[in-house]
Amino acid sequence: MAQRPYLIPTSLTVAEGAGAAGTLRWLGVVTLVAVLLVFPAIALLYWLDTHGELESLTDADLRRRGAGDHG
């Protein structure tokens, strides 16, 4: 990128194609909030699964869920 700073050769540079500074800042804030909310939940789910704390689904659970999808 440093040697060829074009998104579209000879017509659009990376700097010209980037969004406004305010927009990029808000995009960073929203991404950070999403990561802070989602990562702990996924980490907890992974920990619970690896330690056997989650209940396994039974055949009755699977049949019940499948019946609800059709109606």
N, C-alpha and C positions, 0 to 999 in steps of 0.2 A: 504494500500500500504506500510505503514511503517513496518508492521509486516511481510508481505509477498511480498517482492519486485521483484516478478517474473511475467513476461508476459506469459512465458511457464514454468510451474512448473519444478524446478531443472535444467533448461537448459538455459533460457534466462531472464536476469534481466532487469528491466526498464532502468537502465543506459546503458546496452549493446545494448538495442533495440532503444534507442534514436538516432536521427540524429546527424550529426556533428554540432558543435557549430555555425559555419558560416551559415549553412543551416537553423537552428532554428532561428537565428537572422533575416535573410532575410524573413523567413516566418512570423515572428512577424511584420516586417516593412510593408510587403505587406498587411497583415491583417489590420494593423492600417490605412494605406492609404485607403483601401477599406471601412472601417468603416467611416472614415472622409468624403468620397465622397458620400456614399450611405445613411447614417443616416440623414443628413440634407434634402436630397431630399424626403425621406420617411416622415420625420416630417412635411415638407411643404405640401406634398400631404394630409397627415392626417388632418392638420389644415384647408386646403382649403375645404376638404370634410365635416368636422364637422361644418364649418361656412357657408355651402351652396354656396360656391363660384364656384363650378364646375357645368358645364352644364350637365343636364341629357341626356342620349341617347334617341332618339326618335325611333319609329318603322322604320322610313325611314333609319335612321343610321344603324340599325341592319340589315335590308334587304340589304343595299348597301354593308356592310362589308361581309355578307354571300355570296353575288354574286361574290365578288372578290376572295373568297377562292377556288372556283371551277375552275377558269380559270387560 
